[in-house]
Each structure stands twice: as C-alpha cells, then as structure tokens.
Amino acid sequence: MASAQAPTQGLQLSGDELGRLLALVDDADSVELKLTVPEADQRSAVQALGMDPLDAQIRQVFFFDTPDLALYNAGVVARARRVQKKGDDSVIKLRPVVPSELPADVRNSPNMVVEVDAMPGGFVCSASLKRTLGTTDVKACAMGERSKRKLFSKEQRAFFAEHAPAGIELDDLRILGPIFVDAA
C-alpha cells in the first residue's frame, strides 16, 4: 500500500517523500499549498506573493467531532463552512487516502474531490465528499436552529457511517470552532 501522508523533519522533502507526493498528485483532482504566516511576517508575505489582502475571501469554518476527537483519530473529518459572498458548504473527508485504492463508485461521484494538501513539514491526500448549501444553513446549525445531520447529503451520511467509528452519529457531535480563514 502506498503512503498517502508524509511528515518531514524539515522544510525539504527527501527523494522518497517527493516520489510519494508526485504519485499522489498524479491521481489527485487538486493540490492546495497551505501555510500559516506569523502575524509579524504577514505584511512581507503578502507583498512577496503579490497579493491584495482586500481580495481575500473570509471563511468561517466549523468542525464536528466528539470531545475526545474520535473522528480526527479515525481519519474522518466532518466540516461545514460559511464563505463570504458565496453559499455555505459541508464536507465529509477521509485522510490519509491513496486515490487508486478508493472504490470506483466513491471515486467517480461528481461530489468527490481527491486533493493533496502540501504544507511545510509534509503533505496529506484526502478524499472529500462535498455538498453546496444555502447561505444561512451553517449559521442556523451553529445557532442550534438546524440539526447537524441536515447539513450533510444522503451520500455524505452514508460515507460518514461507513468510515466513522461505530456508534457515532452526526447529530451527537459537538461543534468545534468556528475558526476564521482568509483564502486568496
């Protein structure tokens, strides 16, 4: 079985890690480069990347898990987010995955995206089953006015049930967050 995740000691990948990364990228639908910039370095980073901070898109992200992070520890992510000037969305994600080892019906779903996230220190490949929501769905859930389960499609709920630890239901999960993310 190929490795879908590779932590590294420094900021450079070894030859083997680079080979695994390139193999994953070849089978992935997208690649995201992620980094966290310390506040003191943000101005110079924005300038070096030629970005306009006013073009950034603010996202409010909510994660759902048990108090002991059972989903996280099982490699399952349940997430919903609000996106500035766009609709809400939800995702059930598995990580790490090897794209070629996903069942054909899962891999071929129009709602499935296989993505490689690369960041300083390593990379990970995820299978994300996504759903587009209305502009108030996530806020209503966060305010306790809508069930967590309703944020996820029938396809997502089946995917969750197949991969989440036994006995964990979406409506039993706690809301963790929100965190705010600026995406450029």
Buried (B, 14 or more C-beta within 10 A) or exposed (E): EBBBBBEBEEEEBEEEBBEBBEBBBEBBEEBEEEEEEEEEEEEEEBEEEEEEEEEBEEBBBBBBBBEEEBBBEBBBBBBBBBBEEEEBBBBBBBBBBBBEEBEEEBBEBEBBBBBBBBEEEBBBBBBBBBBEBEEBBBBBBBEEEBEBBBBBBEBBBEBBEEBBEEEBEBEEBEBBBBEEBEEE
